[in-house]
Amino acid sequence: MELALLLVLGALLPAAAALYLCCVRRHTGSAAATLHRREPGRAAASRPLRDAWAPRLCGFWLRLFVHAANTAFGQILLLPLLLRLNNFSLMRSLDIHEDPTFIPEVAAEVTEDKSETESTLDIIKQLIDTRPDSASHGFSFKGIKDYLDCYRSGKLTPSQVAKNIIAVLEDCDKSTTPLRAIVQWDREQIMLMAEASTARYRNKCPLSYLDGIPVCLKEEFKVVPYYHRVGTVYLGTEPETEDATVAKKLREAGAVIIGVSNMHELGTGTTGCNPNRYHKIPRNPYKPNHFTGGSSSGSAAAVAAGLCPVAIGTDGGGSVRIPSSFCGVVGLKGTFGRISGHGSLPLSYSTVSVGPICTSVADAAIVYSILAEPDPLYPYGLKQPKATLSDMCAPDLKGLKLGVDWTFFKACDAEILSVCEKAVEYLQNLGASVVEVSLPEMEEVKIAHAICILSEMRDFLQPDFNKHFQEMNLETRASLALGSQFTALDYITANRQRTRSMRFLREIFTTVNCILTPATASTAPRIHESDLLTGSSNISFTMMSMRFMQLGNFTGIPGLVVPIGYSTAGLPIGFQVSSGCCECWVTKSPAGSALNPYNQVIGCSILEELPGTIKEFLTSR
C-alpha cells in the first residue's frame, strides 16, 4: 500500500511542478512586494545605512565560491541570496518616475577668455612662489616646487634626478618586499625625456611648471611604449604606439614619465590586491604589510614613497581617493568629463573620472590646470570649459560655507571620526562656516552606484569573461559574476535614482559651497599571506571603503581627499571635500607628523646625491 502511494506521489509531483511553472504567473521586479513610490523632487524619509554582509574569502574558499558562483546553482540560488542579504535588490522595490540620467554630464558654457588663462598662470606662479618648504608643515614629501627649485638653481638637473629614480627602481625590484608601485619602466625612455628637459632648462625655456617633473600613470592608460595590460595578464600583448590624451598632455608639458603604475585588476576592487605574475601586490609606504587601496594602487604608492610627486589615476568608485587616503597623499577626482579619459580602458562609462594624485593640494591644482580642458576625442568632456583656479590663493576661508550631514559623517570608525571632527573645527578657525545639511537617500545611492558600475563593467568585459575567464584573478571573476545578476530594469531604475540625486545636490549647493566627509570609513587593511597567492574577496570592506566615495562617482561631482592625521597604528587618515565644481579648493588642512620610512629614504634621496644606504634599506624591507 505504502509503495503504491509513493509511486502515485512520484508521478504527481513532476506534473504539479510542470503545471505551476506553465500556468502560475510569475511576478517580476519586486515579486509580490509593495512598490515604494518616490515623489519627483521630494526626498524620501532617510533610512539608516546598511552594512554589507559577506565573509572575507581567500584561498580554497575563494576558489570554491568563484566556481559555485559561475554555475547554474550559483546564478539561480547563491548570488541572488547574496544580493538580498546585502540589499542589492533595493531598486526593485522602488517606483521612481524621473527620467533616467545615463551620463552625469554637467553642462557649462565653453569660453575662450585670454585674461582667464593669464590669471590661471599668475595663480600657479603664486602657488609655486608662496608654498612653504615641504619640511616646514610636518610632511617630508618633495613636491613640484622642490624639483623646480633644484632645476632653476642648478643644484640638480632633470637628467640627474632621472638617474636617481632609475637607481631606486632597480633597487625596488630587488627588495625582499618589493614596493611594486611601478610595474613597467624603461631606462632609455626616462633618460630621453629627462635629457630633453635638461636642455630646455639650460636654455632657460621650460615648457611649463611640469617640465622635468617625474610622473607616472596608472596602467589603465595607454602610454608609449608600454603594454596596456590594465592589471591583467592577458591584455596588452603588444607595446602601445599611441598615448592616451593625458599622457600626451604630460609629454607636451615636459614631464618625465617614469613608467606605468600598478593597479587592481581591471579596476574591480578597492584594496589594490593583484596577485598575478605581472603585478603582485603593491605595499603601503607607511606600513608595508598593509594594502595601498585601489584601484589606482601603484599611483598612490609611488607618490607616497617619494618616487614622483605626481601620478595620474582613474576613479569609478573611489579609485583615486581611496588609495590617496590610505597612503596619506592628496587625490582629486575631477568633475565627470573634466579631464579626458580618451586612451584609458572604458570600464564604466558613466562613473569613471580621471584625476591626479599629488603631494599637496597646490600640486594637484597645477596638474589639474594643465590636464582639464575639452578633448575632441572624448565626447563626455566637450561641454566643460578650460580650467580656472579662482580664489585658490585666498588668505583664509571667510565666506566659505561647508555642508556637513553629521549622521552620514559619523558612519566611520571612532578613531577616524575623532580626527575628522578636529579637521572641521580647524576649517572653522580659518573662517569657514559649517552648515548642517541632509544628504537624502544615501542607501539608494549606494545600491544604484553599485548596479551602474558593475553592470557597465560586466557589459564591457563580457567577451573577456568568456574568453579569458581562467586568466582573470579570482576576485575579478567573483565581481563580474555578481554584476551579471542585475537586470535592465535594475539599471534603468538606478539611473532614475541618479536623476533624483543630482537634483538634490543642485539644491544643496545653492546653500553651501562644499560638502565635508571622512575620506574612508576605516584605515588601510592588513595584507594576509594568502592574499599574495590567490588574492581575496571582501564585499563588506569594499562597500565600506566606498561609502563616502559613491555619491561623487554616481552624480559626477568632484571630490578632493587630503591627509589630516594618523591612527594609533601609524596609518594615514584622510578627509574629503566635495563640491559642485572643481574650482572650489580648500588649500589648508591640518597636518600630522610623517611616519613614512619609504618616503624619508626614497623621496629625499631623489633630490640629493643618492646615498649608499638606500640599497640596504630597500633590500631589508
C-alpha positions as CSV (number, residue, x, y, z in Angstrom):
1,M,0.0,0.0,0.0
2,E,2.7,2.4,1.0
3,L,4.7,1.6,-2.1
4,A,1.7,2.3,-4.3
5,L,1.2,5.6,-2.6
6,L,4.8,6.6,-3.1
7,L,4.6,5.7,-6.8
8,V,1.4,7.9,-7.2
9,L,3.1,10.8,-5.4
10,G,6.2,10.4,-7.6
11,A,4.1,10.6,-10.7
12,L,2.1,13.6,-9.5
13,L,4.9,15.8,-8.2
14,P,6.5,16.4,-11.6
15,A,3.1,17.0,-13.1
16,A,2.3,19.6,-10.3
17,A,5.7,21.3,-10.8
18,A,5.1,21.5,-14.6
19,L,1.6,22.9,-14.0
20,Y,3.0,25.6,-11.6
21,L,5.8,26.6,-14.0
22,C,3.5,26.8,-17.0
23,C,0.3,28.2,-15.5
24,V,1.1,30.3,-12.4
25,R,2.0,33.9,-13.2
26,R,5.5,34.9,-12.1
27,H,5.9,38.4,-10.6
28,T,8.9,40.3,-11.8
29,G,10.8,43.2,-10.4
30,S,9.9,43.2,-6.7
31,A,8.0,39.9,-6.8
32,A,4.7,40.4,-4.9
33,A,6.2,43.1,-2.6
34,T,4.7,46.6,-2.5
35,L,6.5,49.2,-4.6
36,H,7.6,52.3,-2.7
37,R,6.7,55.3,-4.8
38,R,9.2,58.2,-4.9
39,E,7.6,61.6,-5.4
40,P,9.5,63.6,-8.1
41,G,11.8,66.2,-6.5
42,R,10.9,65.2,-2.9
43,A,13.3,63.2,-0.9
44,A,12.1,60.1,0.8
45,A,12.4,59.6,4.6
46,S,16.0,58.8,5.4
47,R,16.8,55.2,6.2
48,P,19.9,54.0,8.1
49,L,22.9,52.8,6.0
50,R,23.1,49.1,6.0
51,D,26.5,47.5,6.3
52,A,27.2,44.9,3.6
53,W,27.5,41.3,4.8
54,A,29.7,38.7,3.2
55,P,32.6,36.8,4.7
56,R,36.2,37.6,3.7
57,L,37.2,34.8,1.3
58,C,40.7,33.7,0.3
59,G,42.5,30.5,-0.7
60,F,40.4,27.4,-1.1
61,W,37.1,29.1,0.0
62,L,37.5,31.8,-2.6
63,R,38.2,29.3,-5.3
64,L,35.1,27.3,-4.2
65,F,32.9,30.4,-4.2
66,V,34.1,31.6,-7.6
67,H,33.4,28.1,-9.1
68,A,30.0,27.9,-7.5
69,A,29.0,31.5,-8.5
70,N,29.6,30.7,-12.1
71,T,27.5,27.5,-12.1
72,A,23.7,27.3,-12.6
73,F,23.4,26.8,-8.8
74,G,25.3,30.0,-8.2
75,Q,23.4,32.0,-10.7
76,I,20.0,30.8,-9.6
77,L,20.4,30.5,-5.8
78,L,23.7,31.6,-4.4
79,L,24.2,35.0,-5.9
80,P,20.5,36.1,-5.7
81,L,20.7,35.2,-2.0
82,L,23.9,37.3,-1.6
83,L,22.2,40.2,-3.4
84,R,19.2,40.1,-1.0
85,L,21.4,39.8,2.1
86,N,23.3,43.0,1.0
87,N,20.2,44.9,0.0
88,F,21.3,45.0,-3.7
89,S,17.7,44.2,-4.6
90,L,16.5,47.6,-3.2
91,M,15.9,49.2,-6.6
92,R,13.3,46.5,-7.4
93,S,11.1,47.8,-4.6
94,L,11.1,51.5,-5.8
95,D,8.7,53.2,-8.1
96,I,10.7,56.2,-9.5
97,H,9.1,58.4,-12.2
98,E,12.0,60.7,-13.0
99,D,13.6,60.1,-16.4
100,P,16.9,58.2,-16.2
101,T,20.2,60.0,-16.5
102,F,22.7,57.7,-18.0
103,I,25.6,60.1,-18.3
104,P,26.1,62.6,-15.4
105,E,27.2,65.5,-17.6
106,V,27.2,69.0,-16.2
107,A,26.7,71.5,-19.0
108,A,28.9,74.6,-18.8
109,E,29.5,77.5,-21.2
110,V,32.8,76.9,-23.0
111,T,34.5,80.3,-23.5
112,E,37.9,81.3,-24.6
113,D,39.0,84.2,-22.4
114,K,42.6,85.1,-22.7
115,S,42.5,87.1,-19.4
116,E,41.3,84.0,-17.6
117,T,44.2,81.9,-19.0
118,E,46.7,84.6,-17.9
119,S,45.0,84.7,-14.5
120,T,45.4,81.0,-14.0
121,L,49.1,81.2,-14.9
122,D,49.5,84.0,-12.4
123,I,47.8,81.9,-9.7
124,I,50.1,78.9,-10.4
125,K,53.1,81.2,-10.2
126,Q,51.9,82.5,-6.9
127,L,51.3,78.9,-5.6
128,I,54.8,78.0,-6.5
129,D,56.4,81.1,-5.1
130,T,54.5,81.2,-1.8
131,R,54.3,77.5,-0.9
132,P,56.4,76.7,2.2
133,D,59.2,74.2,2.2
134,S,58.0,70.7,2.5
135,A,59.7,70.1,5.8
136,S,58.0,73.0,7.5
137,H,54.5,71.6,7.7
138,G,55.1,68.2,9.2
139,F,55.3,66.2,5.9
140,S,58.6,65.2,4.2
141,F,57.1,64.9,0.7
142,K,59.0,66.6,-2.0
143,G,56.6,68.5,-4.3
144,I,56.7,70.3,-7.6
145,K,58.2,73.4,-6.0
146,D,61.1,71.4,-4.6
147,Y,62.0,70.0,-8.0
148,L,61.7,73.4,-9.7
149,D,63.9,75.0,-7.1
150,C,66.6,72.4,-7.8
151,Y,66.4,72.8,-11.6
152,R,66.3,76.6,-11.5
153,S,69.2,76.9,-9.1
154,G,71.3,74.4,-11.0
155,K,71.6,72.2,-7.9
156,L,70.3,69.3,-9.9
157,T,69.2,68.7,-13.5
158,P,66.3,66.5,-14.7
159,S,68.8,64.1,-16.0
160,Q,70.5,63.6,-12.6
161,V,67.0,63.2,-11.0
162,A,66.1,60.6,-13.6
163,K,69.3,58.6,-12.9
164,N,68.4,58.6,-9.2
165,I,64.9,57.4,-9.9
166,I,66.2,54.6,-12.2
167,A,68.6,53.5,-9.4
168,V,65.7,53.4,-6.9
169,L,63.5,51.5,-9.4
170,E,66.3,48.9,-9.9
171,D,66.7,48.5,-6.1
172,C,63.0,48.4,-5.5
173,D,62.7,45.4,-7.9
174,K,65.4,43.5,-5.9
175,S,63.8,44.2,-2.5
176,T,62.7,41.2,-0.4
177,T,59.4,43.0,0.0
178,P,59.1,44.9,-3.4
179,L,57.1,48.2,-3.3
180,R,55.6,47.2,-6.7
181,A,54.3,50.8,-7.3
182,I,55.8,51.0,-10.9
183,V,55.2,47.8,-12.9
184,Q,56.7,48.9,-16.2
185,W,59.5,51.3,-16.8
186,D,62.2,51.9,-19.5
187,R,65.6,53.4,-18.7
188,E,66.1,54.7,-22.3
189,Q,62.7,56.4,-22.4
190,I,63.1,58.0,-19.0
191,M,66.5,59.4,-19.9
192,L,65.4,60.6,-23.3
193,M,62.7,62.8,-21.7
194,A,64.9,63.9,-18.9
195,E,67.8,65.0,-21.2
196,A,65.4,67.0,-23.4
197,S,64.1,68.7,-20.2
198,T,67.7,69.4,-19.1
199,A,68.5,71.1,-22.4
200,R,65.4,73.3,-22.0
201,Y,66.4,74.4,-18.5
202,R,69.9,75.0,-19.8
203,N,68.5,77.3,-22.5
204,K,66.0,78.8,-19.9
205,C,62.9,77.8,-21.9
206,P,61.0,75.2,-19.9
207,L,57.6,74.3,-21.4
208,S,55.6,74.5,-18.2
209,Y,55.6,74.1,-14.4
210,L,55.7,70.3,-15.0
211,D,58.8,70.4,-17.2
212,G,61.3,67.9,-15.7
213,I,58.8,66.7,-13.1
214,P,58.7,62.9,-12.7
215,V,55.2,61.5,-13.1
216,C,53.6,58.0,-13.6
217,L,50.3,56.9,-15.0
218,K,48.0,54.1,-14.0
219,E,48.3,51.1,-16.2
220,E,44.7,51.7,-17.3
221,F,46.1,54.5,-19.7
222,K,47.9,53.9,-23.0
223,V,51.4,55.1,-22.6
224,V,54.1,54.6,-25.3
225,P,56.0,52.2,-25.4
226,Y,54.5,50.2,-22.5
227,Y,52.0,47.3,-22.5
228,H,48.4,48.4,-21.9
229,R,47.7,45.5,-19.5
230,V,45.1,47.2,-17.2
231,G,46.3,45.0,-14.3
232,T,45.7,41.7,-16.2
233,V,48.0,39.1,-17.7
234,Y,46.1,38.8,-21.0
235,L,45.6,42.4,-22.2
236,G,48.3,44.5,-23.9
237,T,50.2,41.8,-25.8
238,E,52.0,44.5,-27.9
239,P,53.7,47.7,-26.8
240,E,51.5,50.8,-27.3
241,T,52.2,53.1,-30.2
242,E,49.8,55.9,-29.3
243,D,49.4,57.8,-26.0
244,A,46.2,58.5,-24.1
245,T,45.3,62.1,-24.1
246,V,46.6,62.7,-20.5
247,A,49.9,61.1,-21.3
248,K,50.2,63.2,-24.5
249,K,49.4,66.4,-22.4
250,L,52.0,65.5,-19.8
251,R,54.7,65.0,-22.6
252,E,53.7,68.3,-24.1
253,A,54.2,69.9,-20.7
254,G,57.7,68.5,-20.5
255,A,57.0,66.0,-17.7
256,V,59.3,62.9,-17.4
257,I,57.1,59.8,-17.4
258,I,58.9,57.3,-15.3
259,G,56.6,54.4,-16.1
260,V,53.1,53.0,-15.6
261,S,51.9,52.1,-12.1
262,N,50.3,49.1,-10.6
263,M,46.5,48.7,-10.3
264,H,43.8,46.4,-9.1
265,E,43.0,44.1,-11.9
266,L,40.5,45.8,-14.3
267,G,39.7,48.3,-11.5
268,T,37.4,45.8,-9.9
269,G,38.4,46.3,-6.2
270,T,39.4,48.9,-3.6
271,T,42.3,47.2,-1.9
272,G,44.9,47.1,-4.7
273,C,45.2,43.3,-4.2
274,N,46.5,41.9,-7.5
275,P,48.5,38.7,-7.2
276,N,49.1,37.9,-10.9
277,R,52.6,37.4,-12.2
278,Y,53.0,40.8,-13.9
279,H,51.8,43.0,-11.0
280,K,51.9,41.4,-7.5
281,I,50.6,43.4,-4.5
282,P,51.9,47.0,-4.1
283,R,52.9,47.9,-0.5
284,N,51.7,50.8,1.6
285,P,54.7,53.0,2.2
286,Y,53.5,53.7,5.7
287,K,53.1,50.0,6.6
288,P,54.4,47.5,4.0
289,N,52.2,44.8,5.5
290,H,49.0,46.8,4.7
291,F,47.2,47.5,1.4
292,T,47.6,50.7,-0.5
293,G,43.9,50.9,-1.5
294,G,42.8,50.7,-5.1
295,S,42.3,50.6,-7.8
296,S,44.9,53.3,-8.5
297,S,47.1,51.5,-6.0
298,G,50.6,51.9,-7.6
299,S,50.0,55.6,-8.4
300,A,49.3,56.4,-4.7
301,A,52.2,54.2,-3.5
302,A,54.6,55.9,-5.9
303,V,53.7,59.4,-4.7
304,A,53.7,58.4,-1.0
305,A,57.0,56.6,-1.4
306,G,58.6,59.7,-3.0
307,L,59.3,58.1,-6.4
308,C,57.5,61.0,-8.1
309,P,55.4,64.0,-6.8
310,V,52.6,63.4,-9.4
311,A,50.7,60.4,-10.6
312,I,47.5,60.0,-12.6
313,G,44.7,57.6,-11.8
314,T,41.1,56.9,-12.6
315,D,38.2,56.9,-10.2
316,G,34.9,54.9,-10.7
317,G,34.2,54.2,-7.1
318,G,36.9,56.0,-5.1
319,S,39.8,54.5,-7.1
320,V,41.9,57.7,-6.9
321,R,40.6,58.9,-3.5
322,I,40.7,55.6,-1.5
323,P,44.4,54.9,-2.2
324,S,45.2,58.6,-1.6
325,S,43.6,58.3,1.8
326,F,45.2,55.0,2.7
327,C,48.7,56.3,1.6
328,G,48.4,59.7,3.1
329,V,48.6,61.9,-0.1
330,V,46.2,64.2,-2.0
331,G,43.9,62.8,-4.5
332,L,41.4,64.6,-6.8
333,K,38.5,63.0,-8.7
334,G,37.6,65.6,-11.2
335,T,34.1,66.5,-12.3
336,F,32.8,63.9,-14.7
337,G,34.3,64.6,-18.2
338,R,36.6,67.4,-16.8
339,I,39.8,65.6,-17.7
340,S,39.8,63.5,-20.9
341,G,39.5,59.7,-20.5
342,H,40.5,59.0,-24.1
343,G,43.0,56.2,-24.2
344,S,42.0,54.6,-21.0
345,L,40.0,51.4,-21.0
346,P,36.3,52.4,-20.8
347,L,35.4,50.0,-18.0
348,S,32.5,52.1,-16.7
349,Y,31.5,54.9,-18.9
350,S,29.1,56.7,-16.5
351,T,31.0,56.6,-13.2
352,V,34.7,57.0,-14.0
353,S,36.6,60.3,-13.8
354,V,40.4,61.0,-14.3
355,G,42.4,62.7,-11.6
356,P,45.8,63.5,-10.2
357,I,47.4,62.1,-7.1
358,C,50.0,64.5,-5.6
359,T,51.9,65.5,-2.5
360,S,49.8,68.7,-1.9
361,V,46.6,70.5,-2.9
362,A,48.7,73.1,-4.7
363,D,50.4,70.4,-6.8
364,A,47.0,68.9,-7.6
365,A,45.8,72.3,-8.8
366,I,48.8,72.7,-11.1
367,V,48.3,69.3,-12.7
368,Y,44.6,69.8,-12.9
369,S,45.0,73.2,-14.7
370,I,47.2,71.6,-17.4
371,L,45.0,68.5,-17.9
372,A,41.5,69.8,-17.6
373,E,40.1,71.0,-20.9
374,P,37.8,69.7,-23.6
375,D,39.2,67.0,-25.8
376,P,37.6,66.4,-29.3
377,L,38.4,62.7,-28.9
378,Y,36.4,62.5,-25.6
379,P,32.8,63.4,-26.1
380,Y,31.8,63.5,-22.4
381,G,34.0,66.5,-21.8
382,L,33.1,68.7,-24.7
383,K,30.8,70.8,-22.6
384,Q,33.5,71.5,-20.0
385,P,35.3,74.9,-20.0
386,K,39.0,75.5,-19.7
387,A,40.1,75.1,-16.1
388,T,40.5,78.2,-13.8
389,L,41.8,78.4,-10.3
390,S,39.9,81.4,-9.0
391,D,40.1,82.0,-5.2
392,M,42.9,79.4,-4.9
393,C,45.2,81.9,-3.2
394,A,42.7,83.4,-0.7
395,P,44.4,84.2,2.6
396,D,41.6,82.5,4.6
397,L,38.3,80.7,4.3
398,K,36.0,83.5,5.2
399,G,32.7,83.4,3.4
400,L,33.0,79.7,2.6
401,K,30.0,77.6,3.7
402,L,30.8,74.0,4.4
403,G,28.0,71.5,4.5
404,V,28.1,68.5,6.9
405,D,25.5,65.7,7.2
406,W,26.5,64.6,10.7
407,T,24.6,61.3,10.6
408,F,26.4,60.3,7.4
409,F,29.7,61.9,8.6
410,K,29.7,59.7,11.7
411,A,29.4,56.4,9.7
412,C,33.1,55.5,10.2
413,D,35.5,54.1,12.8
414,A,35.7,56.1,16.1
415,E,39.3,56.9,15.6
416,I,38.7,58.4,12.1
417,L,35.7,60.3,13.4
418,S,37.7,62.0,16.1
419,V,40.4,63.2,13.7
420,C,37.9,64.3,11.1
421,E,35.8,66.3,13.6
422,K,39.0,68.2,14.5
423,A,39.5,68.9,10.8
424,V,36.1,70.5,10.7
425,E,37.0,72.7,13.7
426,Y,40.3,73.6,12.0
427,L,38.5,74.8,8.9
428,Q,36.1,76.8,11.1
429,N,39.0,78.5,12.8
430,L,40.2,79.6,9.3
431,G,37.0,81.5,8.8
432,A,34.7,78.9,7.1
433,S,31.2,78.4,8.5
434,V,29.7,74.9,8.9
435,V,26.1,74.4,7.8
436,E,24.2,71.2,8.7
437,V,22.7,69.6,5.6
438,S,20.9,66.4,4.8
439,L,22.2,64.1,2.1
440,P,19.0,62.2,1.2
441,E,18.6,58.6,0.0
442,M,22.2,57.6,0.6
443,E,21.3,53.9,0.8
444,E,19.7,54.2,-2.6
445,V,22.8,56.0,-3.9
446,K,25.0,53.2,-2.6
447,I,23.0,50.4,-4.3
448,A,22.3,52.4,-7.5
449,H,26.0,53.2,-8.0
450,A,27.0,49.5,-7.4
451,I,24.4,48.5,-10.0
452,C,25.7,51.0,-12.6
453,I,29.4,50.3,-12.2
454,L,29.1,46.5,-12.1
455,S,26.6,46.3,-14.9
456,E,28.7,48.6,-17.2
457,M,31.9,46.7,-16.3
458,R,30.2,43.3,-16.9
459,D,28.9,44.6,-20.3
460,F,32.3,45.9,-21.4
461,L,34.2,42.8,-20.2
462,Q,31.7,40.2,-21.4
463,P,34.0,39.0,-24.2
464,D,37.0,38.8,-21.8
465,F,34.9,37.0,-19.2
466,N,34.1,34.3,-21.8
467,K,37.5,34.1,-23.5
468,H,39.9,34.8,-20.6
469,F,38.0,33.5,-17.6
470,Q,40.8,31.3,-16.3
471,E,43.4,34.1,-16.7
472,M,41.4,36.5,-14.5
473,N,42.0,36.9,-10.8
474,L,39.5,35.0,-8.6
475,E,38.2,38.3,-7.1
476,T,37.5,39.7,-10.6
477,R,35.6,36.6,-11.6
478,A,33.5,36.9,-8.5
479,S,32.7,40.6,-9.0
480,L,31.8,40.1,-12.7
481,A,29.6,37.1,-11.7
482,L,27.8,39.3,-9.3
483,G,27.4,42.0,-12.0
484,S,25.6,39.5,-14.2
485,Q,22.7,39.4,-11.7
486,F,21.5,42.9,-12.4
487,T,18.7,43.3,-15.0
488,A,17.9,46.0,-17.5
489,L,15.1,47.1,-15.1
490,D,17.7,47.4,-12.2
491,Y,19.9,49.5,-14.4
492,I,17.2,51.9,-15.6
493,T,15.8,52.3,-12.1
494,A,19.4,53.0,-10.8
495,N,19.7,55.8,-13.4
496,R,16.4,57.2,-12.5
497,Q,17.8,57.4,-8.9
498,R,20.8,59.3,-10.4
499,T,18.4,62.0,-11.8
500,R,17.0,62.4,-8.3
501,S,20.3,62.5,-6.5
502,M,21.7,65.1,-9.0
503,R,18.7,67.3,-8.4
504,F,19.1,67.0,-4.6
505,L,22.7,68.0,-4.8
506,R,21.9,71.0,-7.0
507,E,19.6,72.2,-4.3
508,I,22.2,71.6,-1.5
509,F,24.9,73.5,-3.4
510,T,22.6,76.6,-3.5
511,T,23.2,76.8,0.3
512,V,26.8,75.6,0.7
513,N,30.0,75.7,-1.3
514,C,31.3,72.2,-0.3
515,I,30.3,69.0,1.5
516,L,32.7,67.5,4.1
517,T,33.0,63.9,4.9
518,P,35.8,61.5,6.1
519,A,37.6,60.0,3.1
520,T,37.2,56.4,4.1
521,A,35.4,54.7,7.0
522,S,38.5,52.8,8.1
523,T,42.2,52.8,7.6
524,A,44.2,50.5,5.2
525,P,43.6,46.8,5.9
526,R,46.3,44.3,6.6
527,I,47.7,42.1,3.8
528,H,47.4,38.4,4.7
529,E,49.8,35.7,3.4
530,S,47.0,34.0,1.4
531,D,46.4,37.3,-0.4
532,L,49.8,37.1,-2.0
533,L,48.9,33.8,-3.7
534,T,45.2,33.8,-4.5
535,G,44.1,37.3,-3.7
536,S,40.9,37.8,-1.6
537,S,37.3,38.9,-1.9
538,N,35.7,41.0,0.8
539,I,32.4,42.6,-0.2
540,S,31.9,44.1,3.2
541,F,35.1,46.0,3.2
542,T,34.7,47.1,-0.5
543,M,31.3,48.7,0.3
544,M,32.6,50.3,3.5
545,S,35.7,51.8,1.8
546,M,33.4,53.3,-1.0
547,R,30.9,54.7,1.5
548,F,31.9,58.3,1.2
549,M,33.0,58.0,-2.5
550,Q,30.0,56.7,-4.3
551,L,28.0,60.0,-4.3
552,G,30.7,61.7,-6.3
553,N,31.0,58.9,-8.9
554,F,27.3,58.5,-9.2
555,T,26.4,62.2,-9.7
556,G,29.6,63.3,-11.4
557,I,30.7,65.9,-8.8
558,P,34.4,66.3,-7.9
559,G,36.0,65.2,-4.7
560,L,39.3,66.1,-3.1
561,V,41.0,63.9,-0.5
562,V,43.7,65.3,1.8
563,P,45.6,63.7,4.6
564,I,44.8,65.1,8.1
565,G,46.4,62.7,10.6
566,Y,47.3,59.2,11.6
567,S,45.8,56.3,13.5
568,T,47.4,55.0,16.6
569,A,48.8,52.3,14.4
570,G,50.6,54.9,12.2
571,L,48.2,54.6,9.2
572,P,47.1,57.8,7.4
573,I,43.6,59.2,7.9
574,G,42.0,61.2,5.0
575,F,39.4,63.9,4.8
576,Q,37.2,64.6,1.7
577,V,35.9,67.9,0.3
578,S,33.2,67.6,-2.4
579,S,31.7,70.5,-4.4
580,G,29.6,71.3,-7.3
581,C,32.6,72.3,-9.4
582,C,36.3,71.6,-9.5
583,E,37.2,75.3,-8.9
584,C,36.3,75.1,-5.2
585,W,39.6,74.4,-3.5
586,V,40.3,74.1,0.2
587,T,44.1,74.6,0.3
588,K,44.7,74.4,4.0
589,S,44.4,71.2,6.1
590,P,45.8,70.1,9.5
591,A,48.9,68.0,9.2
592,G,50.4,65.3,11.3
593,S,54.0,64.2,11.6
594,A,55.2,61.9,8.8
595,L,55.6,58.3,9.8
596,N,56.6,57.1,6.3
597,P,60.0,55.3,6.2
598,Y,59.9,54.8,2.4
599,N,59.4,58.5,1.7
600,Q,62.0,59.5,4.3
601,V,64.6,57.5,2.4
602,I,63.5,57.3,-1.2
603,G,61.7,60.6,-1.6
604,C,64.5,62.6,0.0
605,S,67.2,60.7,-1.9
606,I,65.7,61.6,-5.4
607,L,66.7,65.2,-4.9
608,E,70.0,64.5,-3.2
609,E,73.1,62.6,-4.1
610,L,71.8,59.0,-3.8
611,P,73.1,57.6,-0.5
612,G,74.6,54.2,-0.4
613,T,72.2,53.2,2.4
614,I,69.2,53.3,0.1
615,K,70.0,49.9,-1.3
616,E,70.4,48.5,2.2
617,F,67.1,50.0,3.2
618,L,65.2,48.6,0.2
619,T,66.7,45.1,0.4
620,S,65.9,44.9,4.1
621,R,62.2,45.6,3.7
